[in-house]
Amino acid sequence: MDQLDTYKFSVDDFTLHPTNNEILDAQSERLDREFEHRGLWNMHAMADALDLHSGELLETTEDQEDALFAEILETAKVPTLEPSTSSLPSRNEVFYPYDSKTMFLLDTLDNLSRLRISNSLMCVFLWILRELGAPDVPSFDHLRNIQKSIRSRSGIPTIPAKSHFGNIFYINDPRHLIAQDWASPEVRKHIRVYPEIPEDGVIREIWHAQKWRKDMDCDLLSPMMRWVTFLQEVYADVLIVEINDSGFATVLNKESTTLIKASELSRNYLDLEHDGGLPKWADTCADLSVKMPNPKCALAKGDPLYTSFVEYFSDDVSGNRTKQWNKHWNLLQQEFHVHFVSSSPHASTTEQYGKFKEIVESTQREPVKVRDGVSGQTTRFSLQNMVEPSDNPMQSKIAASIGAKGNFPCRKCEVGGTQAEKREDKGYHALFESGTPRSKDGIIRELEKQLHLACSGSATGIKDAYAQHWIQDLISRFHTTKSDPKNTKTPEEIKADLIQWVMDNRDKIYSGFLTTDGFDPTKDTPVKILYTILLRIIKYIWHNTHTSFSATQKLTYSHRLQATETDGLSIHAIRANYIMQYAGSLIGTQFKILAQTNIFHVRGILSALLWFPEIRNLQKYLADIKVAVANVLDTFAKLNPSKMITKIKLLCSHISQMISLATEIYKCFNAVFRYCLILSNHLAPSRDIALQLADQEGLKHRLIRGWWQDEKGEWIRAGDGVRQYMCEQPVLRKLLGWTEKPALLIGSVRLKALPKKTSRKLVRLSETLAAGALNYASFDADVQWHYCKYAISESLEECFESSWVFCKSPLPNANNLIVLGRISFILTLAAPPPDTDEAVVVLELFQVLSERDPVFGMPVLMRCDGEKTYLIVPSKNLKFKFNVQHDCTTAKCTASGVRKRKQERQDSEVTENFIEHQPLDRYFINMHAFYNAHLVQATLPRSLTIPLPIVDDRKAFHSELASQLRAMATVQAAMRKGAAIFDSGEEDSSSNDEEDDWSGNEVDNIDFVLDISDSKL
């Protein structure tokens, strides 16, 4: 046990008495001498002082450092407070369930996810508080006892679990994790329980899409029927029933439904049954009668019943086999809403998911009862796993895919074949299209064949890593039974017994991912944008680009990249020299920059399409994706036809399934997980990590006004002091991973900052470029204005001077005409009339040419009639900003400028060159930019934005490439044969110790092979 766990002080040692000041001073001085002598803050000096090693460097772990801290504090006899034996605090206490504000703040400090502190450091904090005379400072033991008590009453249960393979791990109960979300007013209001029909038809969220709306089984949705929301009202999605004169009911069309407002429904099934108003079903609808009333009515017990969808993410990190989280689809993508479930250095993802699945299925038999954080009424919910957004390799395991090295490598479809088949015209062309879709049922059928074969003692190739354990077990059991001298059964009888065992243990043998209702691992494992696009396709292109650069070209490229206009791009500041220096070691952030700015090397707009946050026309969007993907694949194939066979990441025909499923938030959670792992003693890491993260979940729930049940079954929550603290302390919200976006008002502005001791300058429109604006006459020339830093557009973004924007024209009779241009400056009235805050943007107008640039395929911007034209636009007319790049190729811009290089935020004496843009007013709308790409495409004419195929007859093109592949394969086979003959000749000569005496035919054959190789190279 850690020494800190048994470390106690006497109350009298720390009680402040006026007569004991001298004693306390002496104790403090002695402590200072002890700290200095033992080198508390220098572990190596401490080791030397304590003679713990002789000239060798002391290797210390976190546990050892904690023990050394504890030893010093114990030797120093630092005073503290003994554990209190008083009763639990009253519920009327301001900081309930804590007995004081000090205890509340200490528990908060101890559970900050990214600022973890060790036990010994907590003891130091307690000592410092005592030294400063803070009230109600507990002992370390008392603090831990209070935390343990609070965890038992309002925390998350941590459950020990054992997988079917016998591995032990701990899991934080998902029922309680999600119940806390339902019981919190701050979170409950974000939870979506029904599919939604968006008013404008734009698909922004998963509950807007087809799966929730049409495809999913109604039994998996929130019962008791398929409910949908439209215009903030709930509707029932129902079948039209006709009742004939005989009282028999018939459904007119089972494939067609209609919507009825829930508020217009007067009686339910039970009401009709009670009143004798139920119709008799016709024979054609007999299957409907057995479904009513809905069996879930009994589970609801009179309470509202909902389904809460979660996504299940798993990953390998920090030496542990896997860690897992689940998150509401319905919540904001923030760290605060990511819930840790389990981790284990022993149990695989599939093993841990088996326990998670058992808990999820238990909620479908016995829904979780909770107090609704918004309505305040008792509510019940069940859990349903909807998607598994892990990394691509992990998803391949989950979907029982053989992986990248298999003949059929895709987890989504059955595309592939042998190497020879892939080089044939038909097989090679098939690699560019989606194959026959794989399905969960198909995987289970294949596994059944392999399991039955294993029951006869025969081995087979296996795709599912989880089932492999049982296949090996079955083979071993067959041979063990067969070779047993006491065995009286024939091989066929042994096989039959094993097959029966397989049938009786299906839930144990098959992966939980394959047996979860409503979840298909072949369809519900979306492709990762980060790994498939940025870290694969963009990385391949970047590698082929930079490796061919000379030193001079690298310098030129750095200059051009640094000169890229970044306003209107979703990137950090560009560090071109760093990117070029470490070109072979870039990460996703740098590749995201290159994908949007490296327009001289990266063709096509696939990346921008994939980062659309909303889809306005699904059919057009999917058509654009298809063309963009085809262009990428055809380009790679043209450069090297073999890449389509060797690079699984290029099989991206399923790429449209990635929309809105980026999982960077989970990767960010890795840091939280690591901090918990570091402070564990590593003897029971799964338990320690789960307990610590359960404590953090409990703290967050208390802070956001969540409810929980006490031992009497009453719903209670934390005191006012705890509930209000997070609202009053923005820093605490940020530390806990809850970031609230500031409320922005369309058209609002911010004044420019002024240097100290200077007054704000007033300006009239007549003194600015606005005097030549088209609508200058519409404004009072004598009114005074202030310069502003930025204005807020309709898309709620900050538009600065020199930003390129689309806006609604203020000219009369413009009929909502959209114009575009570059902001020259922003003004706001110095003395606006009451209740007004008028601000304007002076825009330099540009026009979009009707034809794309022939080289880059992007829309071109030029000045109207070659002259500078200005327009005064109200700031509330700004629509959105976008990224524009100068046409440096046509203008012949070079790195002719010279400036002092910034070092440590200061001008150094070192100079550097930079790109000076030549005076050619020709620009490109950057169609590679991720930021507002969907708005740019929706605003510009379709002819300027639609992806254009680079190959018209793709089948013929692919046949030509397949022919090249077959020729290359022939050459390689001949070279291997020649090399084998050459090696054989060397062996003969060395063994006989004689000179070469090859025949002329053999030598000619080798020369022939080498000639072919040279010609191909």
Secondary structure as GFF3:
##gff-version 3
##sequence-region A 1 1017
A	DSSP	three_ten_helix	3	6	.	.	.	ID=ss1
A	DSSP	alpha_helix	11	14	.	.	.	ID=ss2
A	DSSP	three_ten_helix	18	20	.	.	.	ID=ss3
A	DSSP	alpha_helix	21	38	.	.	.	ID=ss4
A	DSSP	alpha_helix	43	49	.	.	.	ID=ss5
A	DSSP	alpha_helix	62	76	.	.	.	ID=ss6
A	DSSP	alpha_helix	101	110	.	.	.	ID=ss7
A	DSSP	alpha_helix	119	131	.	.	.	ID=ss8
A	DSSP	alpha_helix	140	154	.	.	.	ID=ss9
A	DSSP	beta_strand	158	162	.	.	.	ID=ss10
A	DSSP	beta_strand	168	172	.	.	.	ID=ss11
A	DSSP	alpha_helix	174	183	.	.	.	ID=ss12
A	DSSP	alpha_helix	185	188	.	.	.	ID=ss13
A	DSSP	three_ten_helix	206	208	.	.	.	ID=ss14
A	DSSP	alpha_helix	210	210	.	.	.	ID=ss15
A	DSSP	pi_helix	211	215	.	.	.	ID=ss16
A	DSSP	three_ten_helix	218	220	.	.	.	ID=ss17
A	DSSP	beta_strand	227	230	.	.	.	ID=ss18
A	DSSP	beta_strand	233	238	.	.	.	ID=ss19
A	DSSP	beta_strand	241	243	.	.	.	ID=ss20
A	DSSP	beta_strand	248	251	.	.	.	ID=ss21
A	DSSP	beta_strand	258	261	.	.	.	ID=ss22
A	DSSP	three_ten_helix	262	264	.	.	.	ID=ss23
A	DSSP	alpha_helix	269	275	.	.	.	ID=ss24
A	DSSP	beta_strand	280	281	.	.	.	ID=ss25
A	DSSP	three_ten_helix	283	285	.	.	.	ID=ss26
A	DSSP	alpha_helix	286	289	.	.	.	ID=ss27
A	DSSP	alpha_helix	296	300	.	.	.	ID=ss28
A	DSSP	beta_strand	305	317	.	.	.	ID=ss29
A	DSSP	beta_strand	320	328	.	.	.	ID=ss30
A	DSSP	three_ten_helix	335	337	.	.	.	ID=ss31
A	DSSP	beta_strand	339	344	.	.	.	ID=ss32
A	DSSP	alpha_helix	349	365	.	.	.	ID=ss33
A	DSSP	beta_strand	368	371	.	.	.	ID=ss34
A	DSSP	beta_strand	378	387	.	.	.	ID=ss35
A	DSSP	alpha_helix	392	398	.	.	.	ID=ss36
A	DSSP	alpha_helix	419	423	.	.	.	ID=ss37
A	DSSP	alpha_helix	425	430	.	.	.	ID=ss38
A	DSSP	alpha_helix	440	454	.	.	.	ID=ss39
A	DSSP	alpha_helix	465	483	.	.	.	ID=ss40
A	DSSP	alpha_helix	491	504	.	.	.	ID=ss41
A	DSSP	alpha_helix	506	509	.	.	.	ID=ss42
A	DSSP	alpha_helix	512	515	.	.	.	ID=ss43
A	DSSP	alpha_helix	529	529	.	.	.	ID=ss44
A	DSSP	pi_helix	530	538	.	.	.	ID=ss45
A	DSSP	alpha_helix	539	546	.	.	.	ID=ss46
A	DSSP	alpha_helix	551	562	.	.	.	ID=ss47
A	DSSP	alpha_helix	576	581	.	.	.	ID=ss48
A	DSSP	three_ten_helix	583	585	.	.	.	ID=ss49
A	DSSP	alpha_helix	588	597	.	.	.	ID=ss50
A	DSSP	alpha_helix	606	610	.	.	.	ID=ss51
A	DSSP	alpha_helix	618	639	.	.	.	ID=ss52
A	DSSP	alpha_helix	643	646	.	.	.	ID=ss53
A	DSSP	three_ten_helix	648	650	.	.	.	ID=ss54
A	DSSP	three_ten_helix	655	658	.	.	.	ID=ss55
A	DSSP	alpha_helix	664	678	.	.	.	ID=ss56
A	DSSP	alpha_helix	685	703	.	.	.	ID=ss57
A	DSSP	beta_strand	707	709	.	.	.	ID=ss58
A	DSSP	beta_strand	715	717	.	.	.	ID=ss59
A	DSSP	alpha_helix	720	728	.	.	.	ID=ss60
A	DSSP	alpha_helix	730	735	.	.	.	ID=ss61
A	DSSP	beta_strand	749	751	.	.	.	ID=ss62
A	DSSP	beta_strand	763	764	.	.	.	ID=ss63
A	DSSP	three_ten_helix	765	767	.	.	.	ID=ss64
A	DSSP	three_ten_helix	769	772	.	.	.	ID=ss65
A	DSSP	three_ten_helix	776	778	.	.	.	ID=ss66
A	DSSP	beta_strand	784	792	.	.	.	ID=ss67
A	DSSP	beta_strand	798	800	.	.	.	ID=ss68
A	DSSP	beta_strand	804	808	.	.	.	ID=ss69
A	DSSP	beta_strand	818	829	.	.	.	ID=ss70
A	DSSP	beta_strand	839	848	.	.	.	ID=ss71
A	DSSP	beta_strand	860	863	.	.	.	ID=ss72
A	DSSP	three_ten_helix	864	866	.	.	.	ID=ss73
A	DSSP	beta_strand	870	874	.	.	.	ID=ss74
A	DSSP	three_ten_helix	875	877	.	.	.	ID=ss75
A	DSSP	beta_strand	878	882	.	.	.	ID=ss76
A	DSSP	beta_strand	884	886	.	.	.	ID=ss77
A	DSSP	alpha_helix	888	891	.	.	.	ID=ss78
A	DSSP	beta_strand	894	903	.	.	.	ID=ss79
A	DSSP	beta_strand	906	916	.	.	.	ID=ss80
A	DSSP	beta_strand	922	925	.	.	.	ID=ss81
A	DSSP	alpha_helix	933	939	.	.	.	ID=ss82
A	DSSP	alpha_helix	942	945	.	.	.	ID=ss83
A	DSSP	alpha_helix	954	992	.	.	.	ID=ss84
A	DSSP	alpha_helix	1000	1016	.	.	.	ID=ss85
###
